[in-house]
């Protein structure tokens, strides 16, 4: 069963590429034709590539790992924030900070700084600061929240990157490639697909195009999360009788040891009495 279909993608305008003069020849396998100087993307290939990417992302989610969504272009920001947060995945929709992946410990320190500022507020220390200091702290907190708030729960490197517009997010792609993190991307006709692990050829400028693809992707991620949850419950249910049996055995062993200890004490007291 396909995650999307040709008509759905067509209606969302996923087939519109860039002007012919702006194309990247490496995208030739995904281009169906040229019309009025604009390249038209082969949506049959897009459908197949969405299914391929969705299946891989589902497995990553099922294994309990994180997928980082990256989209700093205006048309994609809100839809990415909504879709990623709906499946509890981290995302970056503001400026990509250089070293976000390659210098991850420093980024984690900045995230922890947010937590320490929140602690100041909760324990009352914030109220004892001067008006100027309070303003500085609140500004710092707002800046950190804007840039890193959406990755506050990302305690370790992500297992995959999902990128919208790999040309605009080339620093993120480079960092992921350096660390061996697989990259999934919506690739338009002006981009280079060669260093992207899972290519989804489609219009990366239209919000509707981005949304219809993200719907398919996040639905599969949600399925992966649900399957993980069910498996966990089944494992716990299967382990329950074993745990009960282990506890019973441990209790029995403890009881036997207590009786043995008691008997040993009685015997030693008896021997001592006899000696006396």
Secondary structure, 3 states (H helix, E strand, C coil): CCCCCHHHHHHCCCCEEEEHHHCCHHHHHHEEEEECCEEEECHHHHHHHHHHHHHHHHHHHHCCCCEEEECCCHHHHHHHHHHHHHCCCCEECCCCCCCCCCCHHHHHHHHHHHHHHHHHHHCCHHHHCCHHHHHHHHHHHHHHHHHHHHHCCCCCCCCEEEEECCCCCHHHHHHHHHHCCEEEEEECCCCCCCCCCEEEECCCCCHHHHHHHHHHHHHHHHHHHHHHHHHHHHHHHHHHHHHHHHHHHHHHHHHHHHHHHHHHHHHHHHHHHHHC
